[in-house]
Amino acid sequence: MPYLPDETLFSAISCFTYSELCLQQFLSRLIWLGNQLGLNFKGIKQATWFSLVKANKLSSLVDWLDWQLDDLSNVPNIGKKQSEMIIRQFQLAKKASFSQWLNALGMTGLPESIKSYCWQELMRWDIKDWQNKLSLSTKRATLYYQLAHEIMRTGIANTLIKIKIDGF
């Protein structure tokens, strides 16, 4: 029988930052972040993310945004050539669209109309605004509202704002 996580500990809005308890969900979030529906990282797979987490390089989903080649020099199982490829992919992610970033952070299935808004606007919305402006059900609007506020609470949004990611 497959392992099911404890629903009292984990949810759609948990594990945006690393802790030993959150290892599996945090890794899943990193893998999703880099998949082709997210930021579309080439050559960065689960083993790479695991090596970075275990080398204490990641405590947040976006710690890598300001990395240079030297930041990867002492990570086990990651050589110079792979480090160069990883940094190249991370640099490309800075050019991703606002909607790509939202999807990469787990806010999947948002309507195309999300492109006409920016992060600062989303932060001012209550659940009714999410419903009305994006034609969402109460359940979906509540989830997006919670996700947005968790992304803000964990400092991820502030990092994206500081790096000047589109829409943030």
N, C-alpha and C positions, 0 to 999 in steps of 0.2 A: 504494500500500500504506500502511495507517495506521501512524503512528509508535508503536512500543512502547517503553516506558521500560526503561532498563537495570536488570535484576533484581538486579544486585549493589549498586546504589545506592538503589533504592526498593522498599518493601514495604508491607504492611498496617499496619506500625507506624512508618513514616518520615514526616517532614515535618509534625509537629505544631507546629513552630516554623518561622519564615520564614528562608530563605536564598535567594540568587539561584538556586542549583542546584535548590532545592525549589519554585520559584515555581508551576509548574503543579499539583503535588500539593497544595501549601498552598492555592492558590485552590480546587481541587476540594474540599478539606476544608471551607473556609469556605462554599462553595455548598451542600454537603451539610448542614452545621451549620444553615443557615437554611432548608432546604427544608421541605416540609410534613410529611415524616416525622421531621424534627428539631425545630427551634424555631419553624418556621412563620413566618418573617419575611415580611411583606408589602412588596413594592416594593424589596427589597434583592437585586439581581441580580449577575451576574458583573462587570459594568462598575463597579458601586459598590465591590465588594470589591477589584477591581484598582486603582481610584483610591486607596482607603485604604492598600493595601499599598505602592503606588508613592510615596505621600506620607509613608512611614515611620511610619504610625500603628499598624501591626500587626506584632508579632514573634511573637505567640502567637495561638492560636485564640480566646482569651477576653480579650484586652487591652481590648476595647470595653466590658466590663462596668461599669466605673466612669466612663465618659465622660459629659461634660456637653455642651451645645450648643456651647460655645466650642472644644471639642476638634476640631470639624469645620469651624471658620470659615475655615481657609486651605487646605482640600483642593480641588484643582482638580476641576472638573466636578460639584461638589456645592454647590448653593445653599442658602439659608436654609430654604426650605420643605422641601426634601428632607432637610436636616439634622434638622429637627424631627421628620419622619416616622421617620428612622433611629433617633434617640434614643428615640422612643416605642416602637419595636419592640424595642430593646435593653432597655428597662425592663420590658416584658412578659415577656421571656425569663427574667428573674429569678424569675418565678412558675411556670415550667415544672416538671413533675414530674421526679423522679429518673430514671425510665425514659426520659423524653423526652431528658434531657440525655445519658444513656448512648448512646442511639441517635444523637443529634446528633454525638457525639464519635467515632462509627464503630463502636460496639459494637452492631451491628444484629442482629436476630433472636434476642435473648435471650427466654427464656420469661417468661410473666407472673409467675412466682414470684420474679423478681428484685425485685419491688416490696416484698417482705417483708424485704429486706436494705438496709444502708446502705454507703456507701463504705468506712468504717473496717472493716467486716466483710469486704468483698471484698479489702481489702489484706492481711488475715491469711490468706486462702485460698492453698493451693498448687493445682497443676493437678488433683490428685485431688479436692479440695474442689469446684472448678468442675464437674468431671464428676459427682460424686455428688449435690451439692445442687441442681444444675440439670438433671440427666439429659442431659449433653452427651457427645458423642464425645470421644475424646482430642484429635483435631485441633482441634475447636471450643474445647474447654476450654483448650488451649494458646494458641490465638489470643486468647481473651478475657483470659487471664492476662497475656500479653505486652502487649496493648492497655492494660489497667488499669495496669500498671507503667510503661508509656511515658507515659501521662497523668499519673501521679504524678511521674515523673522530670523531665518538662518543666515542672513547676510549675503546670500547668493545674488539677489537683485542688486544690492549695493556694489558688489564686485562688478557686475555687468554694466552698471551705470558708470563706475569709475573707469572701466576699460573702454567705454563709449560704444557698447554693442548697440546696433540698430534697434530703435524702439524703446530702449531702456533709459 
